[in-house]
Amino acid sequence: MIPSFVLLSLAAALLASLSGGVVGSYVVVKRLSNLCGTITHSVLGGMGLFLWLQKSKGIAWCEPMLGAVIASILSAWTIGWLHFHYRQRVDAVLAAIWSTGMSIGIIFLSLTPGSAGELSNFLLGNILWITPQDLLWLSLLSAAILTAVACFYRPFLSVCFDEEQAQLQKIPLRRVYFLLLTLIALTVVLLIQIIGTILTIAILTLPATTANLFTSRLKTLMAGAVCFSAFVASTGIAASYFLDWPPGATISLCAAAVYLAALFLKKKIFTSRAHLQTIRLSD
């Protein structure tokens, strides 16, 4: 019989796969991987600060995940502001935000008594400790992300593929872009619960990148990314349970393995088609 904590973990991973696959498709299409990496690592600052306030100052409502939400949105909005005002040297600013958030988080965690286990959970994920209350919270967050994507699908599509054309269509470019960044930030927080800070960028981008090998249509890309993400998450959790490996790292390895297998498959298909075409031409 499968333990209840494994079933809860699987449910959480499948929930994260929905929003992760959909939002990850935008990340891949818009080429925002570096931006996502910055948000992912800067989140540790909010987590560390709120954990310190909760345990050292006795402020009960300062939950680390609330700190993660605030830090991720602030980082995303800062990056969005830089995108519109300072298009040059943004990479250096992203590195500064990335390192600053990580540094603040590590400092506050070092000041918090008994935070060694918390640091490990934040960095590597704690999916096997998911509770029904966590699952409800993740469900609400995932539902909010998917609802926003459904309502703003076409504006997001225009902004991702051609910002100048979006402006000509009278789409409020900045508002839509900031909303997209907010959804990415929330998805990052959701995935941190599953696989931790270090590996979030892999599970957010690899399934969508894998799906992108076989299609260029955004809706098909999203569906494929969700399927690949769900497969990777469920396979990773099962493998980690039977092999006694860390779940986050196992899920990430599965994502990388699926991507490499898809690359090999696509190359074989392309080679076979080219060979058949050569035979037809020779005939």
C-alpha positions as CSV (number, residue, x, y, z in Angstrom):
1,M,0.0,0.0,0.0
2,I,1.3,3.5,-1.0
3,P,1.9,5.7,2.1
4,S,-0.4,8.8,2.4
5,F,2.6,11.2,2.3
6,V,3.6,9.9,-1.1
7,L,0.1,10.4,-2.4
8,L,0.1,13.9,-1.1
9,S,3.5,14.6,-2.6
10,L,2.3,13.2,-6.0
11,A,-0.9,15.4,-5.8
12,A,1.3,18.5,-5.1
13,A,3.7,17.7,-7.9
14,L,0.8,17.2,-10.4
15,L,-0.7,20.6,-9.3
16,A,2.7,22.2,-9.8
17,S,3.0,20.6,-13.2
18,L,-0.1,22.4,-14.4
19,S,1.0,25.9,-13.7
20,G,4.7,25.1,-14.2
21,G,4.0,23.7,-17.7
22,V,1.8,26.6,-18.8
23,V,4.0,29.4,-17.4
24,G,7.1,27.6,-18.3
25,S,6.0,27.8,-22.0
26,Y,5.9,31.6,-21.8
27,V,9.4,31.5,-20.2
28,V,10.8,29.4,-23.0
29,V,9.1,31.4,-25.8
30,K,10.1,34.8,-24.3
31,R,13.5,33.5,-23.4
32,L,13.3,34.5,-19.8
33,S,15.4,31.7,-18.2
34,N,17.9,34.1,-16.8
35,L,15.1,36.2,-15.3
36,C,13.5,33.1,-13.7
37,G,16.9,32.1,-12.2
38,T,17.2,35.5,-10.7
39,I,13.7,35.4,-9.2
40,T,14.2,31.8,-7.9
41,H,17.4,32.6,-6.0
42,S,16.4,36.1,-4.7
43,V,13.3,34.4,-3.1
44,L,15.6,33.0,-0.4
45,G,16.0,36.5,1.0
46,G,12.3,36.8,1.8
47,M,12.2,33.3,3.2
48,G,15.1,33.9,5.5
49,L,13.8,37.2,6.7
50,F,10.3,36.0,7.5
51,L,11.6,32.8,9.2
52,W,13.9,35.0,11.4
53,L,10.9,37.3,12.2
54,Q,8.8,34.3,13.1
55,K,11.3,32.4,15.3
56,S,13.4,35.1,16.7
57,K,10.9,37.9,17.1
58,G,7.8,35.8,17.7
59,I,5.7,37.2,14.8
60,A,3.5,34.2,14.1
61,W,2.1,35.3,10.8
62,C,5.5,35.7,9.1
63,E,5.4,32.4,7.3
64,P,8.5,31.8,5.1
65,M,6.3,31.1,2.0
66,L,4.6,34.5,2.4
67,G,8.1,36.0,2.5
68,A,8.9,34.0,-0.7
69,V,5.8,35.4,-2.4
70,I,6.6,39.0,-1.5
71,A,10.3,38.7,-2.4
72,S,9.5,37.0,-5.7
73,I,7.0,39.6,-6.8
74,L,9.3,42.5,-5.8
75,S,12.2,40.9,-7.7
76,A,10.0,40.4,-10.8
77,W,8.7,44.0,-10.7
78,T,12.2,45.3,-10.3
79,I,13.3,43.3,-13.3
80,G,10.3,44.5,-15.3
81,W,11.1,48.1,-14.5
82,L,14.7,47.6,-15.6
83,H,13.5,46.0,-18.8
84,F,11.6,49.1,-19.8
85,H,14.1,51.7,-18.5
86,Y,17.6,50.2,-18.8
87,R,17.8,47.7,-21.6
88,Q,21.5,47.7,-21.6
89,R,23.6,45.8,-19.0
90,V,20.5,44.1,-17.5
91,D,22.5,40.9,-17.1
92,A,24.8,42.6,-14.5
93,V,21.8,43.9,-12.6
94,L,20.1,40.4,-12.7
95,A,23.3,39.0,-11.2
96,A,23.2,41.6,-8.5
97,I,19.6,40.9,-7.6
98,W,20.3,37.1,-7.6
99,S,23.3,37.3,-5.3
100,T,21.8,40.0,-3.0
101,G,18.7,37.9,-2.4
102,M,20.7,34.7,-1.7
103,S,23.0,36.6,0.6
104,I,20.2,38.2,2.7
105,G,18.5,34.8,3.0
106,I,21.6,33.0,4.2
107,I,22.5,35.8,6.7
108,F,19.0,35.7,8.3
109,L,18.9,31.9,8.3
110,S,22.3,31.9,10.1
111,L,20.8,34.3,12.7
112,T,17.8,32.0,13.2
113,P,18.2,29.3,15.8
114,G,17.6,25.8,14.5
115,S,17.3,26.8,10.9
116,A,19.7,24.3,9.3
117,G,16.8,21.9,8.4
118,E,14.8,24.9,7.0
119,L,17.7,25.9,4.8
120,S,17.9,22.4,3.4
121,N,14.2,22.4,2.7
122,F,14.3,25.8,1.0
123,L,17.3,24.8,-1.2
124,L,16.4,21.2,-2.0
125,G,12.6,21.1,-1.5
126,N,10.5,19.3,1.1
127,I,7.8,17.7,-1.1
128,L,7.6,14.6,1.2
129,W,6.5,16.8,4.0
130,I,3.5,18.3,2.2
131,T,0.4,18.6,4.4
132,P,-3.2,18.8,3.3
133,Q,-3.1,22.5,4.3
134,D,-0.1,23.0,2.0
135,L,-1.9,21.2,-0.8
136,L,-4.9,23.5,-0.4
137,W,-2.7,26.5,-0.6
138,L,-0.9,25.1,-3.6
139,S,-4.3,24.4,-5.3
140,L,-5.5,28.0,-4.8
141,L,-2.3,29.4,-6.1
142,S,-2.3,27.1,-9.1
143,A,-5.9,28.0,-9.8
144,A,-5.2,31.7,-9.7
145,I,-2.2,31.3,-12.1
146,L,-4.2,29.2,-14.6
147,T,-7.2,31.6,-14.4
148,A,-5.0,34.6,-15.2
149,V,-3.4,32.8,-18.1
150,A,-6.8,31.9,-19.5
151,C,-8.1,35.5,-19.2
152,F,-5.0,37.1,-20.7
153,Y,-3.9,34.4,-23.2
154,R,-3.9,36.6,-26.3
155,P,-2.2,39.7,-24.7
156,F,0.5,37.4,-23.3
157,L,0.9,35.8,-26.7
158,S,1.4,39.2,-28.4
159,V,3.8,40.4,-25.7
160,C,5.9,37.2,-25.9
161,F,6.3,37.2,-29.7
162,D,6.3,40.9,-30.7
163,E,6.2,43.7,-28.3
164,E,6.1,46.4,-31.0
165,Q,3.1,44.7,-32.7
166,A,1.5,44.5,-29.3
167,Q,1.8,48.3,-28.9
168,L,0.3,48.8,-32.3
169,Q,-2.6,46.7,-31.3
170,K,-3.2,49.1,-28.3
171,I,-2.3,46.4,-25.8
172,P,-1.2,47.9,-22.5
173,L,2.3,46.5,-22.9
174,R,3.7,47.3,-19.5
175,R,0.7,46.1,-17.5
176,V,0.6,42.8,-19.4
177,Y,4.4,42.3,-19.0
178,F,4.3,43.0,-15.3
179,L,1.3,40.6,-14.9
180,L,3.3,37.9,-16.8
181,L,6.3,38.5,-14.5
182,T,4.0,38.2,-11.5
183,L,2.6,34.9,-12.7
184,I,6.2,33.7,-13.2
185,A,7.1,34.8,-9.7
186,L,4.1,32.9,-8.2
187,T,4.9,29.8,-10.2
188,V,8.5,29.9,-8.9
189,V,7.2,30.0,-5.3
190,L,4.9,27.1,-6.0
191,L,7.7,25.0,-7.5
192,I,10.0,25.9,-4.6
193,Q,7.7,23.9,-2.4
194,I,8.2,20.9,-4.7
195,I,11.9,20.8,-5.6
196,G,13.5,23.7,-3.8
197,T,15.3,26.9,-4.8
198,I,18.3,25.3,-6.5
199,L,16.4,23.1,-9.0
200,T,13.3,25.2,-9.7
201,I,14.7,26.7,-12.9
202,A,15.2,23.2,-14.3
203,I,11.6,22.0,-13.8
204,L,10.2,25.3,-15.0
205,T,12.1,25.3,-18.3
206,L,13.1,21.7,-19.3
207,P,9.5,20.3,-19.9
208,A,8.6,23.3,-22.0
209,T,11.9,23.1,-23.9
210,T,11.2,19.5,-24.5
211,A,7.8,20.1,-25.8
212,N,9.1,23.0,-28.0
213,L,11.3,20.4,-29.9
214,F,8.1,19.0,-31.4
215,T,5.8,22.0,-31.9
216,S,5.9,25.8,-32.3
217,R,2.2,26.4,-31.6
218,L,1.8,27.9,-28.1
219,K,-1.3,26.0,-27.1
220,T,0.2,22.7,-28.2
221,L,3.4,23.7,-26.5
222,M,1.6,24.3,-23.2
223,A,-0.2,21.0,-23.4
224,G,3.0,19.1,-24.1
225,A,4.9,21.0,-21.3
226,V,2.2,20.0,-18.8
227,C,2.3,16.4,-19.9
228,F,6.1,16.2,-19.8
229,S,6.1,18.0,-16.4
230,A,3.5,15.7,-14.9
231,F,5.4,12.6,-16.2
232,V,8.7,13.9,-14.9
233,A,7.2,14.8,-11.5
234,S,5.4,11.5,-10.9
235,T,8.4,9.4,-12.2
236,G,10.8,11.4,-10.0
237,I,8.7,10.9,-6.9
238,A,8.3,7.2,-7.5
239,A,12.0,6.8,-8.2
240,S,13.0,8.8,-5.1
241,Y,10.7,6.8,-2.9
242,F,12.0,3.4,-4.0
243,L,15.7,4.5,-4.3
244,D,15.7,6.7,-1.2
245,W,17.0,9.6,-3.2
246,P,16.2,13.3,-2.6
247,P,12.9,14.0,-4.4
248,G,13.8,17.4,-5.9
249,A,17.1,16.2,-7.3
250,T,15.5,13.0,-8.7
251,I,12.7,15.0,-10.4
252,S,15.3,17.3,-11.9
253,L,17.4,14.4,-13.2
254,C,14.2,12.9,-14.8
255,A,13.5,16.2,-16.5
256,A,17.0,16.3,-17.9
257,A,16.8,12.6,-19.0
258,V,13.5,13.2,-20.8
259,Y,14.9,16.3,-22.6
260,L,18.0,14.3,-23.8
261,A,15.8,11.4,-24.9
262,A,13.6,13.9,-26.8
263,L,16.6,15.4,-28.5
264,F,17.8,12.0,-29.6
265,L,14.4,11.0,-30.8
266,K,14.0,14.2,-32.8
267,K,17.4,13.7,-34.4
268,K,16.5,10.1,-35.4
269,I,13.2,11.3,-36.9
270,F,14.9,14.1,-38.8
271,T,17.6,11.6,-40.1
272,S,15.0,9.1,-41.1
273,R,13.0,11.7,-43.1
274,A,16.2,13.0,-44.8
275,H,17.2,9.4,-45.7
276,L,13.7,8.7,-47.2
277,Q,13.8,12.0,-49.1
278,T,17.2,11.0,-50.5
279,I,15.9,7.6,-51.7
280,R,12.9,9.3,-53.4
281,L,15.2,11.8,-55.2
282,S,17.5,9.0,-56.3
283,D,14.5,7.0,-57.7
